[in-house]
Amino acid sequence: MTLVMGIVNVTPDSFSDGGRYVDGEAAIDHGLALLAAGADILDIGGESTRPGAERVDPAEERARVIPVIEALSGTGAMLSVDTMNAETAVAAVAAGARMVNDVSGGLADPEMLGAVAASGADIVLQHWRGHSADMYADASYTDVGREVLHELKARLHAAAKAGISPDRVVLDPGIGFGKHGDQNWRALRALDRIVALGPRVLVGTSRKRFLAETLEAAGAPGAVDETRRDLATAVTSVLAARAGAWAVRVHDVTATRDALAVAQAWEQGGI
Ligand code: PMM
């Protein structure tokens, strides 16, 4: 079954958890709660990538995430660090992370691919066209699916050249990163072609703006609150699983686990 990656943001702001998990103790508790809810992987990040967000000083980023990784590594859970900084990635692996989730696919820090190669960790290479402060500057495509596919293939080759074999790579279409509204849906239509490249594939749609826009356009009237975004995320998780995704990255682990279990029963004709 598709794995569920629970999100632990150790930041004062993010796409959606604004201010709730700023302190380390709360982040550790949140990580434990996600594991209790059935998360297979925890993704721990100290830098917001919300559109418009400014960069965080790498030393501050490490001060946020390392104690949380150290504390959660005692659980034996698979931990991933959400960072674009090579030094943070190396420190996180030393603290117990087994995977580096780089939303820039190794583009933001020229040291990243070499550092991960040497660390022995796996790496998530996400489709990315620029930092959050100016995320939409390059959001123009003639064929989103083809371009995402092509650019991910280029990152896969760069990783191989740095000494990271494809079995250590996870590809991610980068939903919400340099993509407006429907561009996200078109990138998701390319998921089976991304899966066909060979490496594992991760999909992150959780609570993202394009889901709210879709519900506003087509769903029931009224405010699109967190509950409705989580329900929409559970649906995209099932569809990502059906397209062959190895894992989905979500805030609400319970909703997605439930949706995946129901879809599996449907496909198998029983539980
Ligand atoms: N999305 C966010 C942060 N990190 N990492 C991967 N691999 N894929 C994503 O889609 C992704 C990510 C932004 O979401 P958040 O601020 O709500 O965590």
Residues whose N, C-alpha, C, O or C-beta is under 5 A from the ligand:
A	BS01	PMM	I7 S14 F15 S16 T49 N101 V103 V124 Q126 D172 G174 I175 G204 S206
